Amino acid sequence: MTALDLSSPVAVVGTGTMGQGIAQVALVAGHPVRLYDAAAGRAHDAAEAIGTRLDRLVAKGRLTAADRDAARARLRPADSLSELADCGLVVEAVLERLDVKQQLFGELEDLVAEDCLLATNTSSLSVTAIGGRLRHPGRLVGLHFFNPAPLLPLVEVVSGFATDVTSATRAYETARAWGKTPVACADTPGFIVNRIARPFYAEAFAVYEAQAADPATIDAVLRECGGFRMGAFELTDLIGQDVNESVTHSVWQSFFQDVRFTPSLAQRRLVESGRLGRKTGHGWYDHTEGAERPEPHTADKERPPAHVVAEGDLGPAAELLALIREAGIRVREEDEDNGTRLVLPSGGQLVLADGQTSAEFRDVVYFDLALDYREATRVALSASQDTAPATLAEAIGLFQALGKDVSVIGDVPGLIVARTVARLVDLAHDAVAKGVATEEDIDTAMRLGVNYPLGPCEWNRGLPRGWAYDLLDEMHHRDPSGRYAPSLALYRHSSTDPREGTP
């Protein structure tokens, strides 16, 4: 099944920001486009707004004047649904209410030809439920664009329970013909991005609620150590706290209140207070004019240790040994069967986050996972009240000698980046095992949809086998609510490869 022919008209029902964006994408791709909105006059206003954006593209050199004029000629507002009867594809972008969408598609089914593809841009409702009342639900598919649709490349192509393979394939190929990057997924709560992204926000909020670190520090660690483009607090301020919480709540409810998706009470209080982020001038941060951005906690300068002893394989942190030597600090490596750690001159130990806490051991400082320890500019450390001051000072001084800012946070298992990555990896592999999407499509969706530095499956392939499972298993022992219980899929993925022998 090939993409929709360019001669076939595309209709967009609902002319808000998303509807206009989708219409612009189809228009620039070369289709005749019809715009319809139930509110009188809005389709005509939307057509004018799209024309203005086309003018801007010409001014920026991204579109020729001739192509703009041709696109304008192909754009037509519709005063009634009946004017969409000859369209080959109808995309709805109306109110996120199941009854509204069901009624709309019921009316469309009576108007359009049998081979017309029907698509919903829903981000939170079930595609299966939307098409549940249609006589021919096989031609309904989800086409979930990301805002702003003309700029962001990702489109989730969602197959409902009754969606025909030919319909999903045509929608996929059409999105690709429009210059988008489509990913295929089953009809699951949150689809790919909004399902798998939940831990990025949830773990940041959990560290905050545990009073282990403030938002500015958590955001800085996620950016400067984890490699994420934005931290969870600044990103939700940009999205809108109400919008982000609504998605979280929808996914949680749709999964029958699965504890892995439990919303944050701190975010709930923020929404209740009316602090919704940038759009209201205040969220986690103060966005009013002239407001100063809070600085992340950064440790004072400490003297670096003269030498360290590396016991065992440092796994994801193995690159640290080269960096330590380059900083002029002597390293002695020793094989060790019962652990992996750096031993400091004071006798204290520096250990990569493993889901345990410093309070459980004598004189241990944990350090966080980094996307790339050479490129990272900040690292988080955690210590308990019983950690010797000399040990913490040596740990701080060591990372400062490597050119890193150091944020000392509270004694929470998994610190910040490590627990976030482990949970992203777990949800990704759980989704693959349940047929939601392939590893490749999940990685593509998370890189393009939320700008992660790596897709979670790709990230896991760069970590030692079983690392994410082991960290979550340790956290589960400390919080047996089920929130951190690793999935069976991750367990299977983390077991020894059969070619390597019995695990």
C-alpha positions in Angstrom: 0.0 0.0 0.0 1.5 3.3 -1.1 1.0 6.8 0.2 -2.1 8.8 -0.5 -1.9 10.3 -4.0 -1.1 14.0 -4.1 -4.2 14.6 -6.2 -6.4 13.3 -3.4 -7.8 16.0 -1.1 -6.9 15.9 2.6 -9.4 17.3 5.1 -8.6 18.6 8.6 -11.5 18.9 11.1 -10.7 21.2 14.0 -8.7 24.3 13.3 -6.9 25.0 16.5 -3.1 25.1 16.7 -2.6 21.4 16.0 -5.2 21.3 13.2 -3.7 24.3 11.4 -0.3 22.7 11.7 -1.4 19.4 10.2 -3.2 21.2 7.4 0.0 23.1 6.7 2.0 19.9 6.5 -0.4 18.3 4.0 -0.6 21.5 2.0 3.1 22.0 1.7 3.4 18.3 0.7 1.2 19.1 -2.3 -2.3 18.0 -1.4 -5.5 20.0 -1.9 -6.6 20.7 1.7 -10.1 21.4 3.1 -10.5 23.0 6.6 -13.6 22.5 8.6 -14.5 23.7 12.1 -17.9 23.4 13.8 -17.6 27.1 15.0 -18.7 29.5 12.3 -15.9 31.5 10.7 -13.0 29.6 12.3 -12.1 27.6 9.2 -11.8 30.9 7.2 -9.7 32.4 10.0 -7.5 29.3 10.1 -6.9 29.5 6.3 -5.7 33.1 6.7 -3.4 32.2 9.5 -1.9 29.3 7.5 -1.4 31.8 4.6 0.4 34.1 6.9 2.8 31.3 8.0 3.4 30.4 4.4 4.5 34.1 3.8 6.9 33.7 6.7 8.4 30.6 5.1 9.0 32.5 1.9 10.6 35.4 3.9 12.9 32.9 5.5 13.8 31.3 2.2 12.2 27.9 3.1 9.5 28.1 0.5 9.4 29.8 -3.0 6.8 32.4 -3.7 5.5 30.2 -6.5 5.1 27.2 -4.2 3.3 29.5 -1.7 0.9 30.7 -4.3 0.2 27.2 -5.4 -0.4 26.0 -1.8 -2.8 28.9 -1.2 -4.7 27.9 -4.3 -5.1 24.4 -2.9 -6.4 25.5 0.5 -10.1 25.8 0.9 -12.2 26.4 4.0 -15.4 24.3 4.2 -18.7 25.5 5.7 -20.1 22.0 6.2 -18.9 18.4 6.6 -20.6 17.5 3.3 -17.8 19.5 1.5 -15.3 16.8 2.6 -17.1 14.0 0.8 -14.4 13.6 -2.0 -11.4 13.6 0.4 -9.1 10.6 0.5 -8.0 11.3 4.1 -9.8 13.1 7.0 -7.7 14.0 10.1 -9.6 15.2 13.2 -8.0 17.5 15.7 -11.0 18.4 17.8 -11.7 18.5 21.5 -10.2 15.5 23.5 -13.5 14.0 24.4 -14.5 10.5 23.3 -18.1 11.3 22.7 -17.3 14.3 20.5 -14.8 12.3 18.3 -17.2 9.3 18.0 -20.0 11.5 16.8 -17.8 13.2 14.3 -16.5 10.0 12.8 -20.0 8.6 12.7 -21.1 11.6 10.6 -18.0 11.3 8.4 -18.6 7.7 7.7 -21.9 8.5 6.2 -20.3 11.1 3.9 -17.0 9.9 2.6 -16.2 7.1 0.2 -15.5 3.6 1.5 -11.8 3.9 0.7 -11.3 7.2 2.5 -8.9 6.9 5.4 -10.0 8.3 8.7 -7.4 9.5 11.2 -7.5 10.9 14.8 -4.8 13.1 16.2 -5.7 12.1 19.8 -2.9 12.1 22.3 -4.7 10.6 25.2 -7.8 8.7 24.1 -8.0 5.1 22.8 -8.1 4.8 19.0 -10.0 1.6 19.4 -12.7 3.3 21.5 -12.9 6.2 19.1 -13.6 3.8 16.2 -15.7 1.4 18.3 -19.1 2.7 16.9 -18.1 2.8 13.3 -19.5 0.3 10.8 -16.1 -0.1 9.3 -13.6 0.6 12.1 -10.8 -0.9 10.1 -10.2 2.4 8.2 -9.6 4.4 11.4 -6.0 5.0 12.5 -4.2 7.3 14.9 -2.0 9.9 13.4 -0.5 11.6 16.4 1.6 14.7 15.4 3.7 16.6 17.8 3.3 20.3 18.3 4.3 22.3 16.3 3.4 19.9 13.6 5.2 21.7 10.7 8.5 21.6 12.6 8.6 18.4 14.7 9.3 15.3 12.5 7.8 12.6 14.6 4.3 11.1 13.9 3.0 8.1 15.9 0.9 5.9 13.6 -1.4 4.1 16.0 -3.3 0.9 15.1 -6.5 0.4 17.1 -7.7 -3.1 17.8 -9.8 -3.2 14.7 -7.5 -1.1 12.4 -6.7 -2.8 9.1 -3.1 -3.4 8.3 -3.6 -1.7 4.9 -5.0 1.4 6.6 -2.0 1.7 9.0 0.4 1.1 6.2 -1.2 3.8 4.0 -1.1 6.3 7.0 2.5 5.4 7.7 3.6 5.9 4.1 1.6 9.1 3.7 3.3 10.6 6.8 6.6 9.6 5.4 5.8 11.2 2.0 5.0 14.4 3.9 8.6 14.5 5.1 7.8 13.1 8.6 9.4 10.3 10.5 6.6 7.9 11.3 6.8 5.2 14.0 4.2 2.4 14.2 2.7 1.5 17.5 -0.3 -0.4 19.0 -3.2 1.3 20.7 -1.8 1.6 24.3 -2.3 4.3 26.9 0.2 7.1 26.0 1.2 5.4 22.8 5.0 5.4 22.7 6.3 8.7 23.9 3.7 9.6 26.5 3.9 6.1 28.0 7.6 5.7 28.2 8.5 9.3 29.1 6.6 9.1 32.5 9.7 8.2 34.6 11.6 11.2 33.3 9.2 13.4 35.2 8.2 11.0 38.0 11.8 10.3 39.2 12.7 13.9 39.3 9.6 14.7 41.3 10.3 11.8 43.6 13.8 13.1 44.4 12.3 16.5 45.1 9.6 15.1 47.3 12.2 13.2 49.2 13.9 16.6 49.9 17.1 15.3 48.4 17.5 18.1 46.0 15.8 21.3 44.7 14.4 21.6 41.1 17.4 23.7 39.8 19.9 21.1 41.0 17.9 18.1 39.6 17.5 19.9 36.3 21.2 20.7 36.1 22.2 17.1 36.8 19.8 15.8 34.2 21.2 18.2 31.6 24.9 18.4 32.5 25.4 14.8 33.6 22.6 12.9 31.9 22.8 14.7 28.6 19.0 15.5 28.4 18.3 18.8 26.6 16.1 20.1 29.4 15.5 19.0 33.0 12.1 17.7 34.2 11.1 20.8 36.1 11.9 23.3 33.3 10.4 21.1 30.7 7.1 20.7 32.5 7.0 24.5 33.1 7.3 24.8 29.3 4.7 22.2 28.5 2.3 23.5 31.2 1.9 21.7 34.6 -1.7 21.1 34.0 -1.1 19.6 30.6 1.8 17.4 31.8 -0.2 16.2 34.9 -3.2 15.5 32.8 -1.3 13.2 30.6 0.3 11.5 33.6 -3.1 11.0 35.2 -4.6 9.7 32.0 -1.9 7.1 31.5 -2.1 6.1 35.2 -5.9 5.7 35.1 -5.8 3.8 31.7 -3.4 1.3 33.2 -5.8 0.7 36.1 -3.8 2.9 38.5 -0.6 1.0 38.0 1.9 2.3 40.6 4.6 2.7 38.0 2.6 5.6 36.6 1.4 7.2 39.8 1.1 11.0 39.5 3.1 13.4 41.7 1.4 15.0 44.7 3.9 17.9 44.5 2.8 18.6 40.9 -0.8 18.3 41.9 -0.4 21.0 44.5 1.4 23.2 41.9 -1.6 22.8 39.6 -4.1 23.5 42.3 -2.2 26.7 43.2 -2.6 27.9 39.6 1.2 27.9 39.0 1.1 26.2 35.6 4.5 27.3 34.3 5.5 29.8 31.7 2.0 30.5 30.6 1.0 31.8 34.0 4.3 33.3 34.9 5.1 30.8 37.6 5.5 27.1 37.9 8.4 25.3 39.5 10.3 28.5 38.6 9.4 32.1 38.6 9.0 33.2 35.0 8.0 36.8 35.6 10.0 39.5 33.9 13.3 40.2 35.7 13.0 37.1 37.9 16.4 35.5 38.7 16.8 31.8 37.8 17.9 29.8 40.9 21.3 28.3 40.7 21.9 24.6 41.2 23.7 23.5 44.4 27.4 23.3 43.6 29.9 22.2 46.1 32.8 24.4 47.2 36.3 23.7 46.0 38.0 20.7 47.7 41.5 19.3 47.3 41.7 16.3 45.1 43.1 13.0 46.4 46.7 12.1 45.4 45.7 8.6 44.4 42.8 6.1 44.2 42.5 2.4 44.1 40.1 0.9 41.5 38.7 -2.3 42.7 36.8 -4.4 40.1 35.3 -3.3 36.8 33.7 0.1 37.0 31.2 -0.8 34.3 29.5 2.3 32.9 32.0 4.5 34.7 35.1 2.7 33.3 36.1 5.8 31.4 36.7 7.6 34.7 40.0 5.8 35.2 41.5 7.4 32.1 40.1 10.8 33.1 41.6 10.4 36.6 45.0 9.6 35.2 44.8 12.5 32.8 44.2 14.8 35.8 47.5 13.6 37.3 46.0 11.4 40.0 47.6 8.0 40.5 45.4 5.0 39.9 46.1 1.5 41.1 43.8 -1.2 39.7 43.0 -4.4 41.6 40.8 -7.3 40.6 37.9 -7.6 43.1 35.2 -10.3 43.0 32.8 -8.7 45.5 32.3 -5.2 44.2 33.3 -2.3 42.0 34.5 0.8 43.6 37.1 3.5 43.9 38.9 3.5 47.3 40.0 6.9 48.4 43.1 7.7 50.5 41.0 8.1 53.6 39.7 4.6 53.2 36.3 5.7 52.1 34.7 4.3 49.0 33.3 5.9 45.9 30.6 3.7 44.2 28.5 4.2 41.1 24.8 4.4 41.9 23.4 0.9 42.2 20.0 1.3 43.9 21.4 1.2 47.4 22.1 4.1 49.9 25.1 5.4 51.7 23.4 4.8 55.0 23.6 1.1 54.5 27.4 1.0 54.4 30.3 2.5 56.3 31.9 5.5 54.6 30.5 5.2 51.1 29.8 8.0 48.7 27.7 7.2 45.6 28.1 9.0 42.3 25.6 9.3 39.5 25.5 7.7 36.0 26.6 10.0 33.2 25.8 9.8 29.5 29.4 10.4 28.8 31.8 11.0 31.7 34.3 12.9 29.5 31.7 15.3 28.2 29.7 15.7 31.4 30.2 19.0 33.2 28.4 18.1 36.4 28.0 15.0 38.5 25.8 14.3 41.5 27.1 12.7 44.7 25.1 11.4 47.7 26.3 10.6 51.2 24.7 9.8 54.5 25.0 11.6 57.8 27.5 9.0 58.9 29.8 9.4 55.9 33.1 10.8 57.1 33.6 14.4 56.0 37.1 13.6 54.7 35.6 10.9 52.4 33.0 13.3 51.0 35.6 16.0 50.5 38.0 13.7 48.7 35.1 12.5 46.4 34.2 16.1 45.6 37.8 17.0 45.0 38.3 14.0 42.7 35.5 15.0 40.3 36.4 18.7 40.5 39.9 17.7 39.4 38.2 16.2 36.3 36.7 19.5 35.5 33.2 18.7 36.8 30.9 20.8 39.0 29.7 18.6 41.9 26.2 18.6 43.3 25.8 16.8 46.6 22.2 15.6 47.1 20.4 13.7 49.8 21.0 9.9 50.3 18.4 8.6 47.8 18.8 5.3 46.0 19.7 5.6 42.4 20.5 9.3 42.7 19.0 11.2 39.7 20.2 10.1 36.3 20.7 6.4 37.1 17.2 5.8 38.4 15.7 7.7 35.6 17.6 5.8 32.9 16.9 2.5 34.5 13.1 3.1 34.6 13.1 4.4 31.0 14.9 1.2 29.9 12.5 -0.9 31.9 9.3 0.6 30.4 10.8 0.5 26.9 11.6 -3.2 27.1 8.2 -3.9 28.7 6.5 -2.1 25.8 8.5 -4.1 23.2 7.6 -7.4 24.9 3.9 -6.5 24.9 3.9 -5.6 21.2 3.5 -1.9 21.5 6.4 -1.1 19.1 9.8 -2.3 18.1 13.0 -1.3 19.8 14.0 0.8 16.8 10.7 2.7 16.7 10.7 3.3 20.5 14.3 4.7 20.3 13.3 6.9 17.3 10.2 8.2 19.0 12.0 9.1 22.2 14.9 10.9 20.4 12.6 12.9 18.1 9.5 13.2 20.3 11.2 14.4 23.5 14.8 15.0 22.4 16.4 12.3 24.5 20.2 12.0 23.8 19.7 8.3 23.3 16.7 6.0 22.9 16.2 3.9 26.0 16.9 0.6 24.2 20.0 2.1 22.6 21.1 3.4 26.0 20.7 0.0 27.6 22.8 -1.6 24.9 25.7 0.6 26.0 25.4 -0.4 29.7 26.6 -3.7 31.2 24.1 -6.5 30.7 21.7 -6.5 33.7 22.7 -3.1 35.0 19.3 -1.5 34.8 17.6 -4.6 36.2 20.0 -4.9 39.1 19.6 -1.2 40.1 15.8 -1.4 39.9 15.8 -4.6 41.9 17.8 -3.0 44.7 15.4 0.0 44.7 12.4 -2.4 44.8 13.8 -4.0 48.0 13.9 -0.5 49.5 10.5 0.5 48.2 8.4 -2.7 47.8 5.3 -0.7 46.5 5.9 -2.1 43.0 7.0 1.2 41.6 10.5 0.0 41.0 9.9 -3.7 40.5 11.7 -4.5 37.2 9.5 -6.1 34.5 9.7 -9.7 33.4 10.7 -8.3 30.0 13.8 -6.6 31.5 14.6 -9.7 33.5 14.6 -11.8 30.3 16.6 -9.2 28.5 19.1 -9.0 31.4 19.7 -12.7 31.7 22.9 -14.2 30.3 22.8 -14.7 26.5 22.2 -18.5 25.9 25.3 -18.6 23.8 27.3 -17.6 26.8 26.0 -20.5 28.9 23.6 -20.8 31.8 22.9 -17.6 33.7 
